[in-house]
């Protein structure tokens, strides 16, 4: 962005904040584009899960909802 390469971005407000685009945006416009679909914030494959103990899996499963919610704060 410092080289003026990006001139426009279509992002939900949460993503603009999360990617620090809101700090450099000169103009913003709300558009009724419908729902926003994106990839998972937390994703792990079978190899990762099989490397964890049952206790570690339980901790991740317990804490992921709060972590996802915090990405929107």
C-alpha positions as protocol buffer text, in pm:
chain_id: "A"
residue {
  index: 1
  type: UNK
  ca { x: 0 y: 0 z: 0 }
}
residue {
  index: 2
  type: UNK
  ca { x: 290 y: 235 z: 56 }
}
residue {
  index: 3
  type: UNK
  ca { x: 357 y: 210 z: -319 }
}
residue {
  index: 4
  type: UNK
  ca { x: -6 y: 288 z: -410 }
}
residue {
  index: 5
  type: UNK
  ca { x: -56 y: -60 z: -548 }
}
residue {
  index: 6
  type: UNK
  ca { x: -385 y: -127 z: -368 }
}
residue {
  index: 7
  type: UNK
  ca { x: -650 y: 131 z: -448 }
}
residue {
  index: 8
  type: UNK
  ca { x: -966 y: -49 z: -337 }
}
residue {
  index: 9
  type: UNK
  ca { x: -1067 y: -330 z: -103 }
}
residue {
  index: 10
  type: UNK
  ca { x: -1403 y: -493 z: -41 }
}
residue {
  index: 11
  type: UNK
  ca { x: -1395 y: -617 z: 316 }
}
residue {
  index: 12
  type: UNK
  ca { x: -1628 y: -643 z: 614 }
}
residue {
  index: 13
  type: UNK
  ca { x: -1553 y: -384 z: 884 }
}
residue {
  index: 14
  type: UNK
  ca { x: -1398 y: -650 z: 1109 }
}
residue {
  index: 15
  type: UNK
  ca { x: -1150 y: -749 z: 839 }
}
residue {
  index: 16
  type: UNK
  ca { x: -1062 y: -386 z: 766 }
}
residue {
  index: 17
  type: UNK
  ca { x: -969 y: -347 z: 1132 }
}
residue {
  index: 18
  type: UNK
  ca { x: -794 y: -684 z: 1152 }
}
residue {
  index: 19
  type: UNK
  ca { x: -578 y: -618 z: 845 }
}
residue {
  index: 20
  type: UNK
  ca { x: -510 y: -255 z: 944 }
}
residue {
  index: 21
  type: UNK
  ca { x: -670 y: -127 z: 623 }
}
residue {
  index: 22
  type: UNK
  ca { x: -901 y: 96 z: 825 }
}
residue {
  index: 23
  type: UNK
  ca { x: -598 y: 298 z: 938 }
}
residue {
  index: 24
  type: UNK
  ca { x: -512 y: 404 z: 583 }
}
residue {
  index: 25
  type: UNK
  ca { x: -856 y: 414 z: 420 }
}
residue {
  index: 26
  type: UNK
  ca { x: -947 y: 760 z: 296 }
}
residue {
  index: 27
  type: UNK
  ca { x: -1305 y: 669 z: 206 }
}
residue {
  index: 28
  type: UNK
  ca { x: -1547 y: 394 z: 306 }
}
residue {
  index: 29
  type: UNK
  ca { x: -1883 y: 301 z: 160 }
}
residue {
  index: 30
  type: UNK
  ca { x: -2136 y: 47 z: 282 }
}
residue {
  index: 31
  type: UNK
  ca { x: -2261 y: -183 z: 9 }
}
residue {
  index: 32
  type: UNK
  ca { x: -2544 y: -436 z: 47 }
}
residue {
  index: 33
  type: UNK
  ca { x: -2343 y: -728 z: -89 }
}
residue {
  index: 34
  type: UNK
  ca { x: -2511 y: -998 z: 119 }
}
residue {
  index: 35
  type: UNK
  ca { x: -2335 y: -1234 z: 352 }
}
residue {
  index: 36
  type: UNK
  ca { x: -1958 y: -1257 z: 383 }
}
residue {
  index: 37
  type: UNK
  ca { x: -1805 y: -1601 z: 340 }
}
residue {
  index: 38
  type: UNK
  ca { x: -1442 y: -1668 z: 413 }
}
residue {
  index: 39
  type: UNK
  ca { x: -1210 y: -1948 z: 507 }
}
residue {
  index: 40
  type: UNK
  ca { x: -1178 y: -2075 z: 858 }
}
residue {
  index: 41
  type: UNK
  ca { x: -988 y: -1862 z: 1108 }
}
residue {
  index: 42
  type: UNK
  ca { x: -870 y: -2178 z: 1282 }
}
residue {
  index: 43
  type: UNK
  ca { x: -814 y: -2486 z: 1071 }
}
residue {
  index: 44
  type: UNK
  ca { x: -606 y: -2797 z: 1133 }
}
residue {
  index: 45
  type: UNK
  ca { x: -558 y: -3120 z: 944 }
}
residue {
  index: 46
  type: UNK
  ca { x: -579 y: -3479 z: 1067 }
}
residue {
  index: 47
  type: UNK
  ca { x: -201 y: -3501 z: 1119 }
}
residue {
  index: 48
  type: UNK
  ca { x: -210 y: -3210 z: 1364 }
}
residue {
  index: 49
  type: UNK
  ca { x: -512 y: -3344 z: 1556 }
}
residue {
  index: 50
  type: UNK
  ca { x: -362 y: -3693 z: 1583 }
}
residue {
  index: 51
  type: UNK
  ca { x: -46 y: -3543 z: 1734 }
}
residue {
  index: 52
  type: UNK
  ca { x: -242 y: -3399 z: 2029 }
}
residue {
  index: 53
  type: UNK
  ca { x: -343 y: -3564 z: 2351 }
}
residue {
  index: 54
  type: UNK
  ca { x: -717 y: -3586 z: 2430 }
}
residue {
  index: 55
  type: UNK
  ca { x: -665 y: -3309 z: 2689 }
}
residue {
  index: 56
  type: UNK
  ca { x: -502 y: -3081 z: 2433 }
}
residue {
  index: 57
  type: UNK
  ca { x: -785 y: -3143 z: 2185 }
}
residue {
  index: 58
  type: UNK
  ca { x: -1039 y: -3062 z: 2456 }
}
residue {
  index: 59
  type: UNK
  ca { x: -862 y: -2733 z: 2537 }
}
residue {
  index: 60
  type: UNK
  ca { x: -858 y: -2625 z: 2173 }
}
residue {
  index: 61
  type: UNK
  ca { x: -1223 y: -2714 z: 2125 }
}
residue {
  index: 62
  type: UNK
  ca { x: -1313 y: -2530 z: 2446 }
}
residue {
  index: 63
  type: UNK
  ca { x: -1123 y: -2211 z: 2355 }
}
residue {
  index: 64
  type: UNK
  ca { x: -1180 y: -2174 z: 1978 }
}
residue {
  index: 65
  type: UNK
  ca { x: -1528 y: -2013 z: 2010 }
}
residue {
  index: 66
  type: UNK
  ca { x: -1389 y: -1736 z: 2233 }
}
residue {
  index: 67
  type: UNK
  ca { x: -1087 y: -1688 z: 2004 }
}
residue {
  index: 68
  type: UNK
  ca { x: -1310 y: -1656 z: 1696 }
}
residue {
  index: 69
  type: UNK
  ca { x: -1531 y: -1404 z: 1878 }
}
residue {
  index: 70
  type: UNK
  ca { x: -1225 y: -1200 z: 1976 }
}
residue {
  index: 71
  type: UNK
  ca { x: -1125 y: -1161 z: 1610 }
}
residue {
  index: 72
  type: UNK
  ca { x: -1439 y: -949 z: 1567 }
}
residue {
  index: 73
  type: UNK
  ca { x: -1384 y: -730 z: 1872 }
}
